[in-house]
Amino acid sequence: MYRYDEFDHAFVRERVAQFRDQVARRLSGALDEDQFKPLRLQNGVYLQLHAYMLRIAIPYGTLNPSQVRMLAHIARTYDKGYGHFTTRQNLQFNWPQLKDVPDILEKLAEVEMHCIQTSGNCIRNVTADHFAGVSADEVADPRPYAEILRQWSSLHPEFLFLPRKFKIAVTGAPVDRAAIQFHDIGFEVKRNESGELGFAVYIGGGMGRTPMLGKKIRDFLPEEDLLAYSEAILRVYNMHGRRDNKYKARIKILVHETGTENISEEIEAEFEAIRDGVLRLPDEEVRRIAAYFAPPDYETRASESAALNAARRADPEFDLWARRSLAEHRVPGYGIVTISLKPIGGVPGDATADQLDAIADIAERFSHDEVRVSHEQNLVLPHVALDEVQDVYEALVVAGLANANAGLITDIIACPGLDYCALANARSIPVAQRISERFAESSRQEDVGDLKIKISGCINACGHHHAGHIGILGVDRKGEEFYQITLGGSGDETASVGEIVGRGFSTDEIVDAVETLVDTYVATREGAEETFLQTYRRVGPAPFKEALYGSA
């Protein structure tokens, strides 16, 4: 993974010192909250419903054990003993005291971490496929490009005060695990007919009040033009994006109102004006950054593990976990292990300090010192020898992390909702907990199969409900919490925005409504291999609406 150079170290430490002074002035009363707000947002500090919240950047979701242990230390020392992994591959602490935040930032700097540009109208944390560099279907590792974009965008003087926040995602495989079509810019790494590396480019995707899929404006952008083309997109957006109405300020609205063809022409014109300048990426620089992401020194192993196969035959619970948690690796004899942070009845995405320490130990012993964060609020061990998968499982059992539900109905994405967030209209966490308890039986989960439920507590869609096979949106109805359901959303390479099915459901009704949808799917599918999304796309919303609301 990328290591800080001298500039990075100085840059982060200077920011910590600067913010320490700003916090001192706020606490002394020299700054009021309105004056302090833009300063704290530049350092990842939000004022939530009950307390300040600190959002920590995890670029492209990659962590080493030292960083994970530091997160555990901060959780224990400055928070309430846990952290919350988000859909942007970041981590949030929900209860730090403002006076302690500079000390937390100083601790983070010790392990090459920070909170810069995790909030505000700037380019946010660049995200990537959580299987980057190890998936068997990958064209090329997207993380070097994500790191190049991170370096380019960090405190970019032209783009620190954009019309609205701006999000970029990169995937290196045709199977999209980074939801690139729901981003302001999405890059898919690919090769042209000559075998040269480059990118398909999507712009104008997003969720929130007006969900839209990104429009492809380049089928192939040469690798060397990555930064110049990104700069051209940002310049056009920065010039024309709405600043008079925050609900219409995202680039998706600009693309929609201007038209894909017109906006593309303007981007191309800006690109032509700057493409041969300092932003052209030299091959040697790309390779220099890529060297930080060189694969570990894998041992030569058999493609199958007799020990693993025997253990799976002997232990049905281990076999169930392995079916859901173990993915194919590009190197024979290795696997990719997903750690589900979705225990039955638990808070999606939360990990205790003790669990974080355990994950660091496991990564050190079994995953070549690397952990990934997925946008689905889970963790990933990317380099596990198949012969050691059982050892990993047993260590996860001890840590309370051997949840055998990755990708199943109880692997629910949920934002913090009204339990924490001042913007929320309704609670997300209790709904997620009750749904997971309703479907707790593992045999039932297995029978239902792959199904993504995503819950947001407000229209800002931090729970990505628009991309859920079943999406749930919390709304306020005359002071009461209600939940609107969408169906058929997807964040993969077949991306789609979920369709609203009808009136909302009360807190008491919503779990029953989800069960009705699932029972309707099971009764309607053409064989157990047909997924919920496939069934919905085949039959449409009618049978689901009838099951929920009765015939018209």
C-alpha positions in Angstrom: 0.0 0.0 0.0 1.0 3.6 -0.4 3.4 5.1 2.1 3.7 8.7 3.0 6.7 10.6 1.7 8.3 13.7 3.5 5.7 16.0 1.9 2.8 13.9 3.1 4.1 13.8 6.6 4.7 17.5 6.8 1.4 18.3 5.1 -0.7 16.3 7.6 1.2 17.4 10.7 0.8 21.1 9.7 -2.9 20.6 9.3 -3.1 19.0 12.7 -1.3 22.0 14.3 -3.5 24.4 12.4 -6.7 22.7 13.6 -5.5 22.5 17.2 -5.3 26.3 17.2 -8.8 26.6 15.6 -10.3 24.3 18.2 -8.6 26.2 21.0 -10.2 29.4 19.7 -13.6 27.8 19.4 -13.4 26.5 23.0 -12.3 29.9 24.3 -15.2 31.6 22.5 -13.0 33.5 20.1 -14.8 31.7 17.3 -18.6 31.1 17.3 -20.1 28.0 15.7 -20.9 29.7 12.4 -17.2 30.8 12.1 -15.9 27.4 13.2 -18.2 25.3 11.0 -16.2 25.6 7.7 -12.9 25.0 9.6 -14.2 21.8 11.3 -15.7 20.5 8.1 -12.3 20.8 6.4 -11.0 18.4 9.1 -13.8 15.9 9.0 -15.7 17.1 12.1 -19.5 17.1 11.9 -22.0 18.3 14.5 -24.5 15.6 14.7 -27.7 15.1 16.8 -26.1 14.5 20.2 -22.4 15.1 19.7 -19.6 15.9 17.3 -18.7 13.1 14.8 -15.2 12.6 13.3 -15.0 11.0 9.9 -11.6 9.4 9.1 -10.4 8.9 5.5 -9.5 5.5 4.4 -8.4 6.0 0.7 -9.7 3.3 -1.5 -10.5 1.3 1.6 -7.0 0.0 2.3 -5.6 -0.4 5.9 -2.6 -2.0 7.5 -2.6 -3.6 11.0 -0.9 -0.6 12.6 -3.7 1.7 11.4 -6.4 -0.7 12.5 -4.8 -0.9 16.0 -4.7 2.9 16.1 -8.4 3.0 15.3 -9.0 0.6 18.2 -6.9 2.8 20.5 -8.9 5.9 19.5 -12.2 4.1 20.0 -11.1 3.0 23.5 -9.5 6.3 24.6 -11.6 9.0 23.0 -14.9 7.4 22.1 -17.3 4.8 23.4 -15.3 1.7 22.4 -16.3 1.2 18.8 -16.2 2.7 15.3 -18.6 2.7 12.4 -17.5 1.8 8.9 -19.4 3.7 6.2 -20.5 3.3 2.6 -17.6 5.5 1.5 -15.0 3.1 2.9 -14.4 5.5 5.8 -14.7 5.1 9.5 -16.7 7.4 11.8 -16.4 8.0 15.6 -19.7 9.2 16.8 -18.8 10.5 20.3 -15.4 12.3 20.4 -15.2 15.5 22.5 -14.1 18.5 20.5 -11.2 19.2 22.9 -9.8 15.8 22.1 -10.1 15.9 18.3 -6.6 17.5 17.7 -5.1 14.7 19.8 -7.0 12.2 17.7 -5.7 13.7 14.5 -2.2 13.7 15.9 -2.5 10.0 16.7 -3.9 9.3 13.2 -0.9 11.1 11.7 1.4 8.7 13.5 0.1 5.9 11.3 -0.3 7.9 8.1 -4.0 8.7 8.4 -6.1 11.9 8.4 -9.6 13.3 8.1 -8.9 15.9 5.3 -11.6 16.2 2.7 -14.0 13.7 4.3 -16.6 16.5 4.4 -17.3 19.9 2.8 -17.8 20.9 -0.9 -14.7 19.3 -2.2 -13.4 16.1 -3.8 -14.1 13.4 -1.2 -12.4 10.1 -0.4 -11.7 8.3 -3.7 -13.1 4.8 -3.4 -12.3 1.6 -5.3 -13.2 -2.1 -5.6 -12.6 -3.8 -2.2 -11.2 -6.8 -4.1 -8.7 -4.6 -6.0 -5.5 -6.3 -7.0 -6.6 -9.8 -6.0 -9.9 -10.6 -7.8 -9.7 -13.2 -10.5 -11.7 -11.1 -13.0 -9.6 -8.0 -12.8 -8.1 -6.2 -15.8 -5.7 -4.1 -13.7 -5.5 -3.0 -10.1 -7.4 0.3 -9.7 -5.7 1.4 -6.5 -2.7 3.1 -8.1 -5.1 5.3 -10.1 -7.1 6.0 -7.0 -3.9 7.1 -5.2 -2.9 9.3 -8.1 -6.4 10.9 -8.0 -6.1 11.3 -4.2 -2.7 13.1 -4.5 -4.0 15.3 -7.3 -7.2 16.2 -5.5 -5.9 16.8 -2.0 -6.2 20.5 -1.3 -6.5 21.2 -5.0 -6.7 25.1 -4.9 -9.2 25.2 -7.7 -11.6 22.6 -6.3 -11.7 23.2 -2.5 -15.0 25.1 -2.7 -17.1 23.4 -5.4 -20.8 23.9 -5.8 -21.3 20.7 -3.8 -19.4 17.6 -2.6 -17.8 15.5 -5.4 -17.3 11.7 -5.3 -15.0 9.6 -7.5 -14.9 5.8 -7.7 -12.6 3.4 -9.7 -13.0 -0.2 -10.6 -10.6 -2.5 -12.3 -12.9 -5.3 -13.3 -15.9 -5.7 -15.6 -17.9 -6.8 -12.5 -18.5 -3.5 -10.8 -18.0 -3.8 -7.0 -17.4 0.0 -6.6 -20.8 1.3 -7.8 -19.1 3.6 -10.3 -22.3 4.6 -12.1 -23.6 6.2 -8.9 -20.7 8.6 -8.6 -20.0 12.1 -9.9 -17.1 10.5 -11.9 -16.8 6.7 -12.3 -13.7 5.1 -13.9 -13.6 1.6 -15.2 -10.1 0.4 -16.0 -10.0 -1.5 -19.3 -7.7 -2.3 -22.3 -8.2 -1.2 -25.8 -7.8 -3.3 -28.9 -4.0 -2.7 -28.8 -3.8 -3.9 -25.2 -3.2 -0.4 -23.8 -4.6 0.5 -20.4 -7.2 3.2 -20.0 -10.6 4.0 -18.7 -14.3 4.1 -19.6 -15.5 7.3 -18.0 -19.0 7.9 -16.5 -20.2 11.3 -15.1 -23.3 12.6 -13.4 -24.2 9.6 -11.3 -25.5 10.0 -7.7 -28.2 9.2 -5.2 -30.0 11.6 -2.8 -33.1 13.6 -3.7 -32.7 13.1 -7.4 -31.0 9.6 -8.1 -29.4 9.3 -11.5 -27.1 6.8 -13.2 -23.8 8.1 -14.6 -23.6 8.7 -18.4 -20.7 7.2 -20.3 -18.9 10.0 -22.0 -15.7 8.2 -23.0 -15.5 4.5 -23.9 -11.7 4.7 -23.7 -9.5 7.4 -22.1 -5.8 6.7 -22.3 -4.1 6.1 -19.0 -1.8 9.2 -19.4 -4.8 11.5 -19.7 -6.5 10.5 -16.4 -5.7 13.7 -14.5 -6.1 16.1 -17.4 -9.6 14.7 -18.2 -10.6 14.7 -14.5 -9.5 18.3 -14.3 -11.5 19.2 -17.4 -14.6 17.6 -15.9 -14.1 19.4 -12.6 -13.5 22.8 -14.3 -16.7 22.5 -16.3 -18.6 21.6 -13.2 -17.0 24.3 -11.1 -17.9 26.9 -13.7 -21.5 25.9 -14.4 -22.7 24.0 -11.3 -25.5 25.7 -9.4 -24.5 27.6 -6.3 -27.9 29.2 -5.6 -29.7 25.9 -4.8 -27.9 23.1 -3.0 -30.5 20.6 -4.1 -29.5 21.3 -7.7 -25.8 21.8 -7.2 -24.5 18.3 -8.0 -22.9 17.6 -11.4 -25.7 15.1 -12.1 -28.2 18.0 -12.4 -25.8 19.9 -14.6 -25.5 16.9 -16.9 -29.3 16.4 -16.9 -30.1 20.0 -17.6 -27.3 20.7 -20.1 -27.6 17.3 -21.9 -24.9 14.6 -22.0 -23.8 15.5 -25.6 -23.4 19.2 -24.8 -21.6 18.7 -21.5 -19.3 16.2 -23.1 -18.4 18.6 -25.9 -17.5 21.3 -23.3 -15.4 18.8 -21.3 -13.6 17.7 -24.5 -12.8 21.3 -25.4 -11.4 22.0 -21.9 -9.5 18.7 -22.1 -7.9 19.6 -25.5 -6.7 22.9 -24.0 -4.8 21.2 -21.1 -4.1 17.7 -22.2 -0.4 18.3 -23.2 0.4 20.3 -20.1 1.7 19.3 -16.6 -1.2 17.0 -15.9 -0.2 14.4 -18.5 0.8 11.3 -16.6 4.3 10.0 -17.4 4.4 6.2 -17.6 7.3 6.1 -15.1 5.1 8.0 -12.6 2.2 5.6 -12.9 4.6 2.6 -12.5 6.2 4.3 -9.5 2.9 4.6 -7.7 1.9 1.1 -8.9 5.0 -0.3 -7.2 3.5 0.6 -3.8 0.7 -1.8 -4.6 2.9 -4.7 -5.8 1.4 -8.0 -4.7 2.9 -9.7 -1.6 5.4 -12.5 -1.8 2.9 -15.3 -2.3 4.1 -18.9 -1.6 3.6 -21.4 -4.4 0.6 -23.5 -3.4 -1.7 -26.1 -4.9 -4.9 -24.5 -6.4 -7.0 -26.6 -4.1 -6.6 -27.2 -0.4 -7.2 -30.7 0.9 -7.2 -29.4 4.4 -9.8 -26.8 3.7 -12.1 -29.2 1.8 -11.9 -31.7 4.6 -12.7 -29.1 7.3 -15.7 -27.9 5.3 -17.0 -31.5 5.0 -16.5 -32.0 8.8 -18.1 -28.8 10.0 -21.4 -27.6 8.4 -21.2 -24.2 10.2 -17.7 -23.6 8.8 -18.8 -24.7 5.4 -21.7 -22.3 5.5 -19.4 -19.4 6.4 -16.9 -20.3 3.7 -19.6 -20.4 1.0 -20.6 -16.8 1.8 -17.2 -15.4 2.9 -14.6 -16.9 0.6 -14.1 -15.6 -2.9 -11.8 -16.7 -5.7 -8.3 -15.2 -5.7 -6.2 -14.5 -8.8 -3.3 -16.5 -7.3 -3.7 -20.3 -7.0 -3.9 -21.5 -3.5 -5.2 -18.3 -2.0 -8.7 -16.8 -1.3 -10.3 -13.5 -0.4 -12.1 -13.5 2.9 -15.0 -11.1 3.7 -15.6 -10.3 7.3 -19.3 -9.5 7.7 -19.9 -6.7 10.2 -23.6 -7.6 10.3 -24.3 -9.9 13.3 -27.9 -10.8 13.7 -29.5 -8.0 15.7 -26.3 -5.9 15.5 -25.6 -2.4 14.2 -24.5 -2.7 10.5 -20.9 -1.6 10.1 -19.9 -1.3 13.7 -16.8 -2.8 15.1 -15.6 -2.7 18.7 -12.1 -1.8 19.8 -11.4 -5.4 20.8 -12.7 -6.6 17.4 -10.5 -4.1 15.6 -7.5 -5.4 17.5 -8.4 -8.9 16.6 -8.7 -8.0 12.9 -5.3 -6.4 13.0 -3.8 -9.6 14.5 -5.6 -11.8 12.0 -4.4 -9.6 9.1 -0.8 -9.7 10.4 -0.9 -13.5 10.7 -2.9 -14.5 7.7 -3.3 -11.7 5.1 0.1 -10.2 4.5 -0.6 -7.2 6.7 -3.6 -5.9 4.8 -7.3 -5.2 5.5 -9.9 -3.6 3.1 -13.1 -1.8 3.8 -16.0 -2.4 1.4 -18.6 0.1 0.5 -21.1 -2.5 1.9 -19.8 -1.8 5.4 -17.8 -5.0 5.7 -14.1 -5.8 5.9 -12.0 -7.9 3.6 -8.8 -10.0 4.1 -7.4 -10.0 0.6 -4.5 -12.5 0.8 -5.4 -15.6 2.7 -3.9 -19.0 1.9 -6.6 -21.6 1.4 -4.7 -23.9 3.9 -5.2 -21.2 6.6 -8.8 -20.3 6.0 -10.0 -22.5 8.8 -7.5 -20.8 11.2 -8.9 -17.4 10.1 -12.5 -18.6 10.7 -11.6 -19.9 14.2 -10.0 -16.5 15.1 -13.1 -14.7 13.8 -15.3 -17.0 16.0 -13.4 -15.9 19.1 -13.8 -12.2 18.1 -17.5 -12.6 17.4 -17.0 -11.9 13.7 -17.7 -15.2 12.0 -21.0 -14.1 10.6 -22.0 -16.4 7.7 -24.2 -13.9 5.9 -22.1 -11.9 3.4 -24.4 -11.0 0.5 -27.5 -12.4 2.1 -30.7 -10.7 3.3 -29.2 -10.0 6.8 -26.1 -8.3 5.3 -27.9 -5.0 5.4 -26.4 -1.6 4.6 -27.8 1.1 6.9 -26.8 4.7 7.7 -26.7 5.9 11.3 -30.2 7.5 10.9 -32.0 9.4 13.5 -30.1 7.7 16.3 -27.2 10.0 15.5 -27.8 12.2 12.4 -29.4 15.6 12.7 -30.5 15.4 9.0 -32.4 12.1 9.4 -36.1 11.8 9.4 -36.3 8.3 10.8 -34.3 5.6 12.4 -32.3 3.1 10.2 -30.5 1.0 12.7 -33.5 -0.5 14.6 -35.2 -1.4 11.3 -32.0 -3.2 10.1 -31.8 -5.0 13.4 -35.4 -6.2 13.3 -35.1 -7.3 9.7 -32.0 -9.4 10.5 -33.7 -10.9 13.5 -36.8 -11.8 11.4 -34.6 -13.6 8.9 -32.0 -14.9 11.4 -32.4 -18.6 10.5 -29.5 -19.5 8.3 -31.4 -22.0 6.2 -34.0 -19.4 5.3 -31.3 -16.9 4.4 -29.7 -19.5 2.2 -33.0 -20.3 0.5 -33.6 -16.6 -0.2 -30.1 -16.2 -1.6 -28.4 -13.1 -2.8 -30.5 -10.1 -1.8 -29.3 -6.6 -0.9 -31.4 -4.5 1.5 -30.2 -0.9 1.9 -31.7 1.6 4.4 -31.4 5.4 4.6 -32.8 7.6 7.3 -33.3 10.5 4.9 -33.3 11.5 1.3 -29.5 12.1 1.4 -29.3 8.3 0.8 -26.2 7.6 2.9 -27.5 4.1 3.1 -27.6 3.8 -0.7 -31.3 2.7 -0.7 -31.6 3.7 -4.3 -29.2 0.9 -5.2 -30.9 -1.7 -3.0 -32.7 -4.7 -4.4 -35.0 -3.7 -1.6 -34.4 -0.1 -0.7 -35.9 1.5 2.4 -36.1 5.3 2.9 -37.1 6.8 6.2 -39.5 9.8 5.9 -41.3 12.0 8.4 -45.1 12.0 8.2 -46.6 14.6 10.6 -44.0 13.8 13.2 -44.1 10.0 12.8 -41.5 7.8 11.2 -42.6 6.1 8.0 -40.6 4.0 5.5 -40.9 4.2 1.7 -39.9 1.1 -0.2 -38.1 0.9 -3.6 -37.5 -2.2 -5.6 -35.1 -3.3 -8.3 -32.1 -1.0 -7.6 -28.6 -2.2 -8.2 -25.1 -0.8 -7.9 -23.2 -3.3 -10.1 -22.4 -3.2 -13.8 -26.1 -3.5 -14.5 -26.8 -0.5 -12.3 -30.4 0.7 -11.9 -32.3 3.0 -9.6 -35.0 1.4 -7.5 -38.6 2.1 -8.2 -41.0 3.4 -5.5 -43.7 0.8 -5.1 -46.4 2.8 -3.2 -47.3 4.4 0.1 -45.0 4.1 3.0 -45.2 1.8 6.0 -45.1 2.7 9.7 -42.3 1.5 12.1 -44.6 -1.4 13.2 -45.4 -2.4 9.6 -42.1 -2.1 7.7 -40.5 -5.5 8.7 -43.7 -7.3 7.8 -43.7 -5.5 4.5 -40.2 -6.7 3.8 -41.2 -10.3 4.6 -44.1 -10.0 2.3 -41.8 -8.9 -0.5 -39.4 -11.8 0.1 -42.2 -14.4 0.3 -43.6 -13.0 -3.0 -40.2 -13.4 -4.6 -39.8 -17.0 -3.4 -43.2 -17.8 -4.7 -42.6 -16.1 -8.1 -39.0 -17.0 -8.9 -38.2 -19.6 -11.7 -36.1 -21.9 -9.7 -33.8 -21.4 -6.7 -31.0 -20.0 -8.9 -33.0 -17.0 -9.9 -32.1 -14.1 -7.7 -34.5 -11.4 -6.3 -33.2 -8.9 -8.8 -33.5 -11.2 -11.7 -37.1 -12.1 -10.7 -38.0 -8.4 -10.3 -36.6 -7.5 -13.7 -38.5 -10.4 -15.3 -41.9 -9.8 -13.8 -41.8 -6.1 -12.8 -43.4 -4.5 -9.8 -47.0 -5.7 -10.2 -46.9 -8.9 -8.2 -45.0 -7.2 -5.4 -47.4 -4.2 -5.3 -50.4 -6.6 -5.2 -48.8 -8.5 -2.3 -48.2 -5.3 -0.4 -51.3 -3.4 -1.1 -53.9 -5.8 -2.6 -55.4 -5.5 -6.1 -56.5 -2.1 -7.3 
